[in-house]
């Protein structure tokens, strides 16, 4: 048996690559999450619905800054909003995003504490 027998050809690998639209959408999502304030907001919103006042208090930044970040996250399709009277309640849009945020934060915690990685 030769090593080349276990190696996929370039065309095989190219067929397994995600398409350009998928990669572009994923890149945009990750760019939105690369901001510390937005990542904190997404972590909180992954736990449930919150209004801007609660998010401002939790994140410790100004109301206009939180509103601007929420607007960007909403435009990127990462959060949704629903009205409850005069209040706007924000939450993560879907389970994929919730799990992505949770996993990246867990991976970071493992890196910081030196705890072994999971398979």
N, C-alpha and C positions, 0 to 999 in steps of 0.2 A: 504494500500500500504506500502510495506517495502522498506527501503533504498537499500537493496540488489537487488531489482527489477530494479533499475536504474544504477547498476554498471556492467560494462562489465567484462566478465571473462578474465583471463590471456591469454587464447588462442585467444580470440577476439582482444585483444590489440596487441598481437604479430603479427597477420595478418595485422594489420594496420601500423606496423612499416615499415620504408623504408628498403630496402634490403642492405646488406653489401656493394656491389659495390657503391650504391648511397651515403651511409654514408661516405665511404672512399674518394670518389671524393669530396664531400662537405667539409670534414675535410681538405683535401689538399688545396682546394680553400681558405677556411677561414684562414689557416695558412699563405698562401701567402699574404693575405690582412692584416695580423696582424702586419706587419712592417710599421712604420709611413711613411717612404719615399715611399714605394710601394703604400700605401693607398692614399697619396697625388698625386702620378703619375696617379693612376687609376681615381681619381676624375677629374683631368685635361683631361685625355684621354676619359672620359665619355662625355666631352663637344665637342669632335671632334678630328681630326687628328693633331698630333704635331710631329715635328722632335726632335732629341736629343738636339740640340742647344737650342731650345725654352724651353724644359723641364728642362734643366740644369739651365737656367736663372730663371725660375719660382720656382723651388724647392730649389735652392740655395745650391746645393751640386756639387761635381766634376763630370765631364763628365764620367770618368771610373765607378764611383759609379752608376750613372743613367743608363749607358749602361748595367752594371751587373744586376741591378734590372729589367730592361726591358727584358733582356734575361731570367731571372727566370720567369717573368710573361708570357712571350711567351711560354716557355717550359711547364708551367702549363696550357696553353690554355686560359689564361685570356685576352691576347692582340694579335692582329694580326699586321702585318707589310706589307706595300706595297712600292715599289720603285717608285720614281719620279726622273728620272735621277740619280744623285749620292746621292740624299737624301733618307733616309728611314723614312717613315711616320708611326707612331704607332697610334693605336686606340683600344678601348675595343672590344672584340670579338663579344659580343652580348648584347641584351637588358637586359637579366637576370642579367648579371654582372653589367651593368650600374645602374640598379634599386637597386641592393643589396648595392652597394657602396653609392649611394645617400641616401638610407633609413638608413643605419647605421650611416652616418654622420648627418642626420636629428635627429635621435634618440639621438645621443651624444649631439647635440646642445640643445635639449629639456632638457636633464639631467643637463647640465651646467647652462642653464638659468632658470630652474625651470618651464618652460612652460609646460602646461598639455600635457599628452600623447594622441595620437589619437587611436581610435579603428579600 
